[in-house]
Structures are given as structure tokens and as C-alpha cells.
Amino acid sequence: MRNVPAPSVTICSFRLGGGDGVSVEATKWAWAFGELGWRVRTLAG
């Protein structure tokens, strides 16, 4: 069996962490990918 690294995903947006719809959905996606074992990064700016 090979040691395969976990897949990773980066969620990008202008702004994250607020109460707006995009931030809320990004949080949901980050949680879902994390539950699947993915490494999640966020990028805002």
C-alpha cells in the first residue's frame, strides 16, 4: 500500500469569516471537505 498524501483544496474569496452568504457557504464547504479527509486552506484578500 502506498502512502498517498491527502488531497487538498483552497477556498478563495475576496473576504471570508463574516456573516455574508459567501462566507457562510465557504465555511460549509470547508467543513465538508474536512470531513472527507481533505486538507483545506482558505485564501482571502
N, CA, C, O and CB atoms as a CASP TS submission, in Angstrom:
PFRMAT TS
TARGET T0000
AUTHOR 0000-0000-0000
METHOD Language model
MODEL 1
PARENT N/A
ATOM      1  N   MET     1       0.842  -1.174   0.000  1.00  0.00           N
ATOM      2  CA  MET     1       0.000   0.000   0.000  1.00  0.00           C
ATOM      3  C   MET     1       0.889   1.240   0.000  1.00  0.00           C
ATOM      4  O   MET     1       1.825   1.347   0.793  1.00  0.00           O
ATOM      5  CB  MET     1      -0.959  -0.004   1.216  1.00  0.00           C
ATOM      6  N   ARG     2       0.583   2.175  -0.901  1.00  0.00           N
ATOM      7  CA  ARG     2       1.365   3.408  -1.000  1.00  0.00           C
ATOM      8  C   ARG     2       0.896   4.420   0.033  1.00  0.00           C
ATOM      9  O   ARG     2      -0.272   4.447   0.422  1.00  0.00           O
ATOM     10  CB  ARG     2       1.261   4.005  -2.412  1.00  0.00           C
ATOM     11  N   ASN     3       1.831   5.246   0.464  1.00  0.00           N
ATOM     12  CA  ASN     3       1.499   6.345   1.357  1.00  0.00           C
ATOM     13  C   ASN     3       1.137   7.554   0.486  1.00  0.00           C
ATOM     14  O   ASN     3       2.020   8.288   0.042  1.00  0.00           O
ATOM     15  CB  ASN     3       2.693   6.672   2.337  1.00  0.00           C
ATOM     16  N   VAL     4      -0.142   7.755   0.248  1.00  0.00           N
ATOM     17  CA  VAL     4      -0.620   8.826  -0.622  1.00  0.00           C
ATOM     18  C   VAL     4      -1.058  10.000   0.251  1.00  0.00           C
ATOM     19  O   VAL     4      -1.852   9.821   1.174  1.00  0.00           O
ATOM     20  CB  VAL     4      -1.795   8.335  -1.533  1.00  0.00           C
ATOM     21  N   PRO     5      -0.545  11.206  -0.034  1.00  0.00           N
ATOM     22  CA  PRO     5      -0.967  12.351   0.770  1.00  0.00           C
ATOM     23  C   PRO     5      -2.450  12.671   0.543  1.00  0.00           C
ATOM     24  O   PRO     5      -3.015  12.398  -0.516  1.00  0.00           O
ATOM     25  CB  PRO     5      -0.103  13.579   0.439  1.00  0.00           C
ATOM     26  N   ALA     6      -3.046  13.252   1.566  1.00  0.00           N
ATOM     27  CA  ALA     6      -4.457  13.637   1.465  1.00  0.00           C
ATOM     28  C   ALA     6      -4.608  14.712   0.399  1.00  0.00           C
ATOM     29  O   ALA     6      -3.735  15.568   0.255  1.00  0.00           O
ATOM     30  CB  ALA     6      -5.001  14.143   2.833  1.00  0.00           C
ATOM     31  N   PRO     7      -5.696  14.678  -0.343  1.00  0.00           N
ATOM     32  CA  PRO     7      -5.929  15.743  -1.316  1.00  0.00           C
ATOM     33  C   PRO     7      -6.116  17.074  -0.589  1.00  0.00           C
ATOM     34  O   PRO     7      -6.457  17.109   0.594  1.00  0.00           O
ATOM     35  CB  PRO     7      -7.166  15.423  -2.198  1.00  0.00           C
ATOM     36  N   SER     8      -5.892  18.142  -1.303  1.00  0.00           N
ATOM     37  CA  SER     8      -6.068  19.455  -0.690  1.00  0.00           C
ATOM     38  C   SER     8      -6.914  20.339  -1.595  1.00  0.00           C
ATOM     39  O   SER     8      -6.997  20.131  -2.805  1.00  0.00           O
ATOM     40  CB  SER     8      -4.701  20.117  -0.408  1.00  0.00           C
ATOM     41  N   VAL     9      -7.532  21.324  -0.975  1.00  0.00           N
ATOM     42  CA  VAL     9      -8.378  22.274  -1.688  1.00  0.00           C
ATOM     43  C   VAL     9      -8.154  23.646  -1.054  1.00  0.00           C
ATOM     44  O   VAL     9      -7.941  23.749   0.154  1.00  0.00           O
ATOM     45  CB  VAL     9      -9.899  21.854  -1.636  1.00  0.00           C
ATOM     46  N   THR    10      -8.202  24.690  -1.868  1.00  0.00           N
ATOM     47  CA  THR    10      -8.115  26.062  -1.378  1.00  0.00           C
ATOM     48  C   THR    10      -9.410  26.777  -1.735  1.00  0.00           C
ATOM     49  O   THR    10      -9.837  26.780  -2.890  1.00  0.00           O
ATOM     50  CB  THR    10      -6.876  26.806  -1.977  1.00  0.00           C
ATOM     51  N   ILE    11     -10.020  27.375  -0.737  1.00  0.00           N
ATOM     52  CA  ILE    11     -11.249  28.142  -0.938  1.00  0.00           C
ATOM     53  C   ILE    11     -10.851  29.607  -0.992  1.00  0.00           C
ATOM     54  O   ILE    11     -10.302  30.147  -0.031  1.00  0.00           O
ATOM     55  CB  ILE    11     -12.309  27.870   0.203  1.00  0.00           C
ATOM     56  N   CYS    12     -11.132  30.253  -2.130  1.00  0.00           N
ATOM     57  CA  CYS    12     -10.721  31.643  -2.359  1.00  0.00           C
ATOM     58  C   CYS    12     -11.935  32.561  -2.409  1.00  0.00           C
ATOM     59  O   CYS    12     -12.965  32.222  -2.992  1.00  0.00           O
ATOM     60  CB  CYS    12      -9.912  31.763  -3.665  1.00  0.00           C
ATOM     61  N   SER    13     -11.796  33.727  -1.789  1.00  0.00           N
ATOM     62  CA  SER    13     -12.837  34.733  -1.837  1.00  0.00           C
ATOM     63  C   SER    13     -12.227  36.085  -1.515  1.00  0.00           C
ATOM     64  O   SER    13     -11.121  36.161  -0.979  1.00  0.00           O
ATOM     65  CB  SER    13     -13.985  34.396  -0.862  1.00  0.00           C
ATOM     66  N   PHE    14     -12.934  37.135  -1.836  1.00  0.00           N
ATOM     67  CA  PHE    14     -12.487  38.481  -1.512  1.00  0.00           C
ATOM     68  C   PHE    14     -12.403  38.664  -0.006  1.00  0.00           C
ATOM     69  O   PHE    14     -11.460  39.266   0.508  1.00  0.00           O
ATOM     70  CB  PHE    14     -13.426  39.524  -2.124  1.00  0.00           C
ATOM     71  N   ARG    15     -13.411  38.130   0.702  1.00  0.00           N
ATOM     72  CA  ARG    15     -13.452  38.257   2.159  1.00  0.00           C
ATOM     73  C   ARG    15     -14.092  36.990   2.717  1.00  0.00           C
ATOM     74  O   ARG    15     -15.083  36.498   2.177  1.00  0.00           O
ATOM     75  CB  ARG    15     -14.247  39.546   2.608  1.00  0.00           C
ATOM     76  N   LEU    16     -13.523  36.467   3.796  1.00  0.00           N
ATOM     77  CA  LEU    16     -14.079  35.290   4.455  1.00  0.00           C
ATOM     78  C   LEU    16     -14.195  35.564   5.950  1.00  0.00           C
ATOM     79  O   LEU    16     -13.470  36.395   6.496  1.00  0.00           O
ATOM     80  CB  LEU    16     -13.202  34.035   4.190  1.00  0.00           C
ATOM     81  N   GLY    17     -15.104  34.866   6.599  1.00  0.00           N
ATOM     82  CA  GLY    17     -15.218  34.962   8.040  1.00  0.00           C
ATOM     83  C   GLY    17     -16.337  35.849   8.532  1.00  0.00           C
ATOM     84  O   GLY    17     -16.550  35.954   9.740  1.00  0.00           O
ATOM     85  N   GLY    18     -17.052  36.485   7.640  1.00  0.00           N
ATOM     86  CA  GLY    18     -18.163  37.344   8.066  1.00  0.00           C
ATOM     87  C   GLY    18     -19.473  36.583   8.071  1.00  0.00           C
ATOM     88  O   GLY    18     -19.499  35.354   8.010  1.00  0.00           O
ATOM     89  N   GLY    19     -20.544  37.328   8.145  1.00  0.00           N
ATOM     90  CA  GLY    19     -21.871  36.724   8.159  1.00  0.00           C
ATOM     91  C   GLY    19     -22.559  36.744   6.815  1.00  0.00           C
ATOM     92  O   GLY    19     -23.736  36.399   6.711  1.00  0.00           O
ATOM     93  N   ASP    20     -21.829  37.148   5.772  1.00  0.00           N
ATOM     94  CA  ASP    20     -22.441  37.211   4.438  1.00  0.00           C
ATOM     95  C   ASP    20     -22.601  35.801   3.866  1.00  0.00           C
ATOM     96  O   ASP    20     -22.017  34.844   4.375  1.00  0.00           O
ATOM     97  CB  ASP    20     -21.586  38.089   3.480  1.00  0.00           C
ATOM     98  N   GLY    21     -23.385  35.689   2.820  1.00  0.00           N
ATOM     99  CA  GLY    21     -23.684  34.388   2.232  1.00  0.00           C
ATOM    100  C   GLY    21     -22.477  33.635   1.723  1.00  0.00           C
ATOM    101  O   GLY    21     -22.403  32.416   1.872  1.00  0.00           O
ATOM    102  N   VAL    22     -21.531  34.334   1.126  1.00  0.00           N
ATOM    103  CA  VAL    22     -20.346  33.666   0.578  1.00  0.00           C
ATOM    104  C   VAL    22     -19.525  33.053   1.704  1.00  0.00           C
ATOM    105  O   VAL    22     -19.074  31.913   1.592  1.00  0.00           O
ATOM    106  CB  VAL    22     -19.482  34.658  -0.239  1.00  0.00           C
ATOM    107  N   SER    23     -19.328  33.796   2.785  1.00  0.00           N
ATOM    108  CA  SER    23     -18.551  33.279   3.917  1.00  0.00           C
ATOM    109  C   SER    23     -19.232  32.081   4.558  1.00  0.00           C
ATOM    110  O   SER    23     -18.571  31.112   4.933  1.00  0.00           O
ATOM    111  CB  SER    23     -18.338  34.372   4.960  1.00  0.00           C
ATOM    112  N   VAL    24     -20.542  32.145   4.682  1.00  0.00           N
ATOM    113  CA  VAL    24     -21.291  31.038   5.281  1.00  0.00           C
ATOM    114  C   VAL    24     -21.146  29.786   4.420  1.00  0.00           C
ATOM    115  O   VAL    24     -20.893  28.701   4.945  1.00  0.00           O
ATOM    116  CB  VAL    24     -22.787  31.412   5.447  1.00  0.00           C
ATOM    117  N   GLU    25     -21.303  29.924   3.117  1.00  0.00           N
ATOM    118  CA  GLU    25     -21.171  28.776   2.220  1.00  0.00           C
ATOM    119  C   GLU    25     -19.736  28.249   2.199  1.00  0.00           C
ATOM    120  O   GLU    25     -19.523  27.037   2.157  1.00  0.00           O
ATOM    121  CB  GLU    25     -21.610  29.157   0.801  1.00  0.00           C
ATOM    122  N   ALA    26     -18.767  29.134   2.228  1.00  0.00           N
ATOM    123  CA  ALA    26     -17.360  28.703   2.252  1.00  0.00           C
ATOM    124  C   ALA    26     -17.077  27.885   3.501  1.00  0.00           C
ATOM    125  O   ALA    26     -16.344  26.898   3.444  1.00  0.00           O
ATOM    126  CB  ALA    26     -16.412  29.919   2.190  1.00  0.00           C
ATOM    127  N   THR    27     -17.652  28.286   4.627  1.00  0.00           N
ATOM    128  CA  THR    27     -17.482  27.534   5.867  1.00  0.00           C
ATOM    129  C   THR    27     -18.092  26.144   5.747  1.00  0.00           C
ATOM    130  O   THR    27     -17.517  25.165   6.223  1.00  0.00           O
ATOM    131  CB  THR    27     -18.113  28.287   7.040  1.00  0.00           C
ATOM    132  N   LYS    28     -19.259  26.058   5.109  1.00  0.00           N
ATOM    133  CA  LYS    28     -19.905  24.753   4.896  1.00  0.00           C
ATOM    134  C   LYS    28     -19.040  23.853   4.028  1.00  0.00           C
ATOM    135  O   LYS    28     -18.862  22.675   4.338  1.00  0.00           O
ATOM    136  CB  LYS    28     -21.287  24.931   4.248  1.00  0.00           C
ATOM    137  N   TRP    29     -18.497  24.406   2.931  1.00  0.00           N
ATOM    138  CA  TRP    29     -17.648  23.626   2.037  1.00  0.00           C
ATOM    139  C   TRP    29     -16.372  23.173   2.737  1.00  0.00           C
ATOM    140  O   TRP    29     -15.941  22.031   2.579  1.00  0.00           O
ATOM    141  CB  TRP    29     -17.301  24.441   0.794  1.00  0.00           C
ATOM    142  N   ALA    30     -15.772  24.072   3.510  1.00  0.00           N
ATOM    143  CA  ALA    30     -14.545  23.721   4.236  1.00  0.00           C
ATOM    144  C   ALA    30     -14.825  22.574   5.210  1.00  0.00           C
ATOM    145  O   ALA    30     -14.027  21.643   5.318  1.00  0.00           O
ATOM    146  CB  ALA    30     -13.983  24.956   4.998  1.00  0.00           C
ATOM    147  N   TRP    31     -15.944  22.639   5.912  1.00  0.00           N
ATOM    148  CA  TRP    31     -16.307  21.573   6.838  1.00  0.00           C
ATOM    149  C   TRP    31     -16.492  20.246   6.087  1.00  0.00           C
ATOM    150  O   TRP    31     -15.985  19.209   6.515  1.00  0.00           O
ATOM    151  CB  TRP    31     -17.597  21.944   7.605  1.00  0.00           C
ATOM    152  N   ALA    32     -17.219  20.289   4.968  1.00  0.00           N
ATOM    153  CA  ALA    32     -17.498  19.069   4.204  1.00  0.00           C
ATOM    154  C   ALA    32     -16.212  18.435   3.683  1.00  0.00           C
ATOM    155  O   ALA    32     -16.032  17.223   3.801  1.00  0.00           O
ATOM    156  CB  ALA    32     -18.439  19.376   3.036  1.00  0.00           C
ATOM    157  N   PHE    33     -15.316  19.238   3.109  1.00  0.00           N
ATOM    158  CA  PHE    33     -14.047  18.696   2.633  1.00  0.00           C
ATOM    159  C   PHE    33     -13.225  18.129   3.782  1.00  0.00           C
ATOM    160  O   PHE    33     -12.589  17.086   3.630  1.00  0.00           O
ATOM    161  CB  PHE    33     -13.250  19.772   1.901  1.00  0.00           C
ATOM    162  N   GLY    34     -13.229  18.802   4.929  1.00  0.00           N
ATOM    163  CA  GLY    34     -12.514  18.305   6.096  1.00  0.00           C
ATOM    164  C   GLY    34     -13.041  16.958   6.561  1.00  0.00           C
ATOM    165  O   GLY    34     -12.265  16.081   6.939  1.00  0.00           O
ATOM    166  N   GLU    35     -14.356  16.792   6.535  1.00  0.00           N
ATOM    167  CA  GLU    35     -14.969  15.518   6.911  1.00  0.00           C
ATOM    168  C   GLU    35     -14.550  14.389   5.969  1.00  0.00           C
ATOM    169  O   GLU    35     -14.483  13.229   6.375  1.00  0.00           O
ATOM    170  CB  GLU    35     -16.491  15.649   6.920  1.00  0.00           C
ATOM    171  N   LEU    36     -14.270  14.730   4.721  1.00  0.00           N
ATOM    172  CA  LEU    36     -13.835  13.731   3.743  1.00  0.00           C
ATOM    173  C   LEU    36     -12.334  13.448   3.819  1.00  0.00           C
ATOM    174  O   LEU    36     -11.812  12.615   3.078  1.00  0.00           O
ATOM    175  CB  LEU    36     -14.194  14.193   2.345  1.00  0.00           C
ATOM    176  N   GLY    37     -11.650  14.148   4.720  1.00  0.00           N
ATOM    177  CA  GLY    37     -10.221  13.908   4.891  1.00  0.00           C
ATOM    178  C   GLY    37      -9.320  14.807   4.068  1.00  0.00           C
ATOM    179  O   GLY    37      -8.108  14.593   4.030  1.00  0.00           O
ATOM    180  N   TRP    38      -9.878  15.796   3.417  1.00  0.00           N
ATOM    181  CA  TRP    38      -9.092  16.721   2.610  1.00  0.00           C
ATOM    182  C   TRP    38      -8.420  17.757   3.507  1.00  0.00           C
ATOM    183  O   TRP    38      -8.925  18.082   4.582  1.00  0.00           O
ATOM    184  CB  TRP    38      -9.980  17.413   1.556  1.00  0.00           C
ATOM    185  N   ARG    39      -7.292  18.264   3.062  1.00  0.00           N
ATOM    186  CA  ARG    39      -6.647  19.394   3.725  1.00  0.00           C
ATOM    187  C   ARG    39      -7.233  20.665   3.124  1.00  0.00           C
ATOM    188  O   ARG    39      -7.199  20.846   1.907  1.00  0.00           O
ATOM    189  CB  ARG    39      -5.075  19.349   3.564  1.00  0.00           C
ATOM    190  N   VAL    40      -7.766  21.539   3.959  1.00  0.00           N
ATOM    191  CA  VAL    40      -8.473  22.731   3.492  1.00  0.00           C
ATOM    192  C   VAL    40      -7.665  23.967   3.854  1.00  0.00           C
ATOM    193  O   VAL    40      -7.215  24.124   4.989  1.00  0.00           O
ATOM    194  CB  VAL    40      -9.899  22.810   4.101  1.00  0.00           C
ATOM    195  N   ARG    41      -7.491  24.834   2.878  1.00  0.00           N
ATOM    196  CA  ARG    41      -6.883  26.142   3.090  1.00  0.00           C
ATOM    197  C   ARG    41      -7.878  27.190   2.646  1.00  0.00           C
ATOM    198  O   ARG    41      -8.669  26.960   1.731  1.00  0.00           O
ATOM    199  CB  ARG    41      -5.531  26.285   2.322  1.00  0.00           C
ATOM    200  N   THR    42      -7.838  28.340   3.292  1.00  0.00           N
ATOM    201  CA  THR    42      -8.654  29.458   2.836  1.00  0.00           C
ATOM    202  C   THR    42      -7.729  30.591   2.426  1.00  0.00           C
ATOM    203  O   THR    42      -6.645  30.774   2.980  1.00  0.00           O
ATOM    204  CB  THR    42      -9.653  29.921   3.941  1.00  0.00           C
ATOM    205  N   LEU    43      -8.188  31.334   1.451  1.00  0.00           N
ATOM    206  CA  LEU    43      -7.420  32.455   0.914  1.00  0.00           C
ATOM    207  C   LEU    43      -8.368  33.605   0.687  1.00  0.00           C
ATOM    208  O   LEU    43      -9.361  33.463  -0.027  1.00  0.00           O
ATOM    209  CB  LEU    43      -6.684  32.073  -0.402  1.00  0.00           C
ATOM    210  N   ALA    44      -8.074  34.747   1.288  1.00  0.00           N
ATOM    211  CA  ALA    44      -8.927  35.925   1.132  1.00  0.00           C
ATOM    212  C   ALA    44      -8.027  37.142   0.941  1.00  0.00           C
ATOM    213  O   ALA    44      -6.917  37.209   1.471  1.00  0.00           O
ATOM    214  CB  ALA    44      -9.878  36.113   2.370  1.00  0.00           C
ATOM    215  N   GLY    45      -8.526  38.082   0.184  1.00  0.00           N
ATOM    216  CA  GLY    45      -7.725  39.285   0.034  1.00  0.00           C
ATOM    217  C   GLY    45      -8.048  40.090  -1.157  1.00  0.00           C
ATOM    218  O   GLY    45      -7.431  41.131  -1.384  1.00  0.00           O
TER
END
